[in-house]
Amino acid sequence: MKVGDTAYRSIWYDEAAREVRIIDQRWLPHEFRVVALKTTEDFAKAIREMWVRGAPLIGATAAYGMAEAMARDPSNASLDATWDILHATRPTAINLRWALDAMRGLLTPLPESDRAAAAFRKAAAICDEDVEINRMIGVHGLQIIRDIAARKPDGDPVRILTHCNAGWLATVDWGTATSPLYQAHDAGVPVHVFVDETRPRNQGAHLTAWELAGHGVPHDLIVDNAGGHLMQHGLVDLVITGTDRTTAAGDVCNKIGTYLKALAAQDNGVPFYVALPSPTIDWTVRDGLAEIPIEERAPREVTHIQGKLADGRTADVQISPDATPARNPAFDVTPARLVAGLITERGVAAASAEALRSLFPDRAA
């Protein structure tokens, strides 16, 4: 996707500088910063402190973190230590473990002299695969939007609500939940997007809104609690969210607040879809509520909020009393029964074990 007139991925290897670069998302939408990641601690900090975020991008960043480690020290001790350090950064997003396991599985049998080059090739391949997966999610999701548009008066937009940021900033490119939106817009299918602010880190307000504005997609920013009201009044045709981990039975773990949107959608007859790249399926887990670890993040994310001051500076301000403690669960689980369908790179599947196995027999095995 483009920032101004320049095409960017969210992570890339700069051949000239011989370094991995990312868009540092902490400063958006008010500042656009590109930073280089060089050491294992750089990569761990970028994931842990959400310079990068979104399950697919976390996985891609971890893959490049392994590659950079192999360039410095290709020993087995370095390989295992890097896996441990990066795996400990974010417990919920399954793509992190998937990418680290893929890298270690490739590198372990290789001679140490071959590991660095092989690791960089694999990390680049993981990024390219992510881009194609997300493009195909858009292709299949576009058909859902076209079907809704065909039932509406000519010129009326398909009104879509999304939560958090499942855009190109959460992946290597295209995004998951946003890929159908971009492809519909580019194909001339009128859409209007309601963007949940997504407290406490405001990924919707900071990131999704910035993406959509840059691409020219009509949208409105709404507070998280407005979604149910809009659905009650017939103003939402479709909900699409992303996912950080989906069980083999179709339960969906995503940013906190997703479950409430699914409940409101169910009560108002609004189809609730999840854009699901297959690396985000955890085939070892069936019961999302019982088996998926939910990350508890720092209370400061709840008690403080980032914004632009009148003088143009970006700053954090406190919004709660000094003596008030805060809880900050980062994700919740939406049961499969509330999900109308899973939009994958291979097509749209029901949120069930049978449908997922049928669509991904090679992965399920």
N, C-alpha and C positions, 0 to 999 in steps of 0.2 A: 504494500500500500504506500501512499505518498504522504510526505510531510512537506507542504508547499509544492514545489516542483520536483522534489527529490524522492525517489523510491527507496524505501527502507524495509528491512526485516527487523524484528525486535532483537535479534542476536545474529552476529556474523563474524567470520574470521577475516581480518584485514590482512591481505597478503603482503602489501607493501610494508606495513608496520610490524607484521608477524605477531599479531595479538588479537585476542577475542574482544569484541566490542559489543556493548548493549546500550539500549535506551534506558536511562535511569528514570524509572517511572515515578519515583517519589516526588518529583518536582512538577509533574504535569498537573493541570493544563497550563500553568502560568509560565513555566520555564521548560525548554527542550534541551536536555543535556545528554551527551554521549560520553560514556566512560569505558576505560579498558579494564579487563579483569586479567590478572597475571598469576597470582598465587592461589593455592588451594583455599586459603583463608579468604581471599577476595571473592571467590566463587561461593563459598559457604555464607559469607556475610551478605552477598547480593541476594541469595535465596532466602536466608533467614530474616533479613530486614526488609524484604520486599522491594529491592531495587528492580527485581524481576518477579513476576507472580503469574498465576494461571498454571494449571497442571501441565499442559504441553510445553510451555516455555521453561518451567522448572526442570522438566526432564532434559530438554535440549541444553540448558545451562549446565546441568550436572554432567552431561556427556562431554562437553567441552572442558569442564573442570578436570575430568579424568584425563583428557588428552593433554592438557597443559602439565598435569602432574607427571605423565609419562615422558614428556619432553625434558623435564628436569631430572627425574629419577625413575627409570623404568623397572625397578626391582619389584619383586613380589611384596615386600614389606610396604613399599610406597603404594602399590596398587590396593592392598587391603586397607591401609590407613586412610587413603583418599576416599574409598568406598564408605568407610565408617563415618568419617567427618561429614561428608555431603549427605549421607542418608539420615543423619541426626538433625538436619536443619528444619524439615517440615514433615510431620508424621502423617498427614491426611492424604495428600495428593499421591496417587499410586504411580503416576508417570515417573516420579523421582526414582523409586525403586526399580521400575521397569527399565529405565535408561541405564542406571548403574549396573544392573544385572547383565544387560546386553553388552555393555562395555567390558565388564570383567570376564564374561563368558567368551568374548572374542579374544581378549588379550592374554588370558592365563596360559593357553597352550603355546603362545608365540615366543620365540627367542626375545630376550630383552632388547636386542638391537633393532628389532622390527616393530616394537610396540608403539613408539611415538607416531610414526607415519600411519600405522593402521588405526590408531585411536583418532587421529584427526580426520581420516577418511570416514570412519564410522560416525563420528559426531556430525560431520557434514551431511552424511546420508540420513541420519535421524532427522535433521532439520528439513532436508528436501522431502522426506516422507511425510513429515508433519504438514508441510505446505500443500501437498497433493491430497492428503486426507481431508484437510479443511476445505479445500476447493470442492471436493466431491460431496462433503456434507452440504455445502451451499447448493450444489446441483440438485440434490434430493430434497432439500428444504424449500428450494424455489418452487418445486411442483406443488407443495402444500399451499404456499402463498398464492400461486396461480389459481388453484382450485377455489380458494376463498374469494379471490378477486372476481372470478367468473360468476359468483352468486351475488355480487354487489352491483349497484347502479354504476354505469360507466363513469369513470373519473373519480369515484369514491376510493380513498386509499384503504388498504388493509392495515388495520391498527394493531400493532404488535407491542406487547409489553415484555421487557427483558429486565433481568436482575443481575447486579454485579457487573463485572466486565468479562465477557467471554468473546472479546474482540481480537483484532490482530495483535494487540499488545499482550494478550494472554497466551498467544501461540507464537509460532515463528512468522506466520503471515495468514491473512484472510480472517482468522478467528473461527470459532465454532458456532455459537448462536448468532453471530453477526454475519457469517458468510452468506446465509440465505438472504439477509437483508440487503447486503451490498449487491448480490447478484440480481435480486429483484429490481432494485433501484437502477442498476446499469442496464437491465433489460426493458426498462420503461414501464414496469408494473408499479403503480403508485403505492407507496407505503408511508406510514407515519408511526414513529416509534415513541413509546412512553418509556423513559429511562428512569428506573429506580435509583435514587441517590446511593443506596446501599451503605448505610451506616454499619460499623463505625468508621471504616477507612474511606468511605465515599468513592469507591471505584467506579460506580455509575456516573456520579457527578463529575469526577475528575478525568476519567479515562474514556468511558463509552461515549459520553457527550462530546468530548474532544475529537474522538475518532469520527463520529457521525457528522459533526460540523465540518470537519476537514474533507469528508467525502461528499458533502452536499445532501445528506439524507435528512428529510424533515423529521424533527423530533421535539419532544418536550421533556424537560427534567421534572420529575415528581418526587415528593417525599415518599419514603417506603410505605407508609400506611395509607397512601391514596389509591393503591392498586385495586383493592377490594371495592372501593367506592366507584371507580371507573367501570369495573366489571358489572356491578349492580345496575348501572345506568346504560349498559349496552355499548360502551365506548371502547371495548377491547375485543378484537376478533380472535386473537391468538396470543399465547404466551410461549416464548422460547427462552430457555436458560442453558447454561453450560453445566458441566459436572467435573468434580475433582476426583471422584471415584464412584463407579457403578458396580454393584454386585452382579454375580452370575445369574441372579434371579430378578434383576431389574430395579432394585432399590437404588436411589440416586442420592449421593452426598454432594452438596454444593454449598455455596456461600450462605451464611446464616440469613434466614428470612425467606429462603426458597420454599420451604415447607408451607409457610403461611400463604404464599402466592398460589401454591398448588391447591390448598384448601379452598381459597376464594374462587379459583377457577372451577373447581369441581362443583361448588355450590351454585355457580352462575352459568354452568354449561359452556364454559370457555375451554377449548382444547389446550392442554398443557403439554408441550413437547420439550424434550431435552436433546440438545446437540451433543452427540457422543462419539468422539474419536475412539477407535477400538483399543488403543493402548491404555485408555482410562478404565477399561473393564478389569476388575479384579476377580479372576476366575476361581480364586481360592476362598472367596467370601460369598455367603448366600444371604445372611441376615444383616442388613446394614445397621440397624439400631444396636444390635448386640456386638458386632464384630469390627466396625470401622472406628478407629481412634479419632476423637474430635479434638483438634488442636485448641488449646486455651492460650490466647495471646495476651500481651501486656495490658493491664488496666488503663494505662495512659492513652491507648487508642480510643477508649470510651470517654475518658474525662477531658480529653483535649481534641481540638479539631484544627486542621490546617486550612489556611486561606490566604488570599491576597489582601494586604493592607492598603489603605488609601494612598500611601506613598509608593505603591507598586511592589514592596517587599513581600516575600512569602514567609509566613510565620505560623507557629502553633499558638493557639489560645486555649485557656482552660475554660470549660463550660459548666463545671460542677463545683459544689462546695469542697473546701480543702479536706474536710473530715469524712467525706462520703467515699466508701470503697466501691469498686466496680468489678463486674464479672465480664469476661470477653470470650465466650465460645465462638470460634471463627466459622464453623460449619454446622449444618443440620442435615438430617436424612429425610428425604421424601419417599414414602413407600411406593412400590411399583403400582399399586392399585390407583394412585392418583395421576399416573403418567399416561397420556394418550398415545405416545409413541416415542421411540428413540431414533433420532435422525443420525445415521452412521454413514461412513464413506461407502458402504455397500448397499445402502437402501434404508428404508424406514422399517423398524421392527417394533412389535409390541414389547412392552416392558415385562417380559417373562423369560424364565429359564429356557423354555422350549424355543421361543423365537430367536433368542440370542445364539443358542447352539446351532439352530438352523442356518443363521446368517454367517456365523463364524465357526464352522466345524473344526477348522484347523487350529484356531486359537483355543477353543473349548477343550480340545483333547489335551 
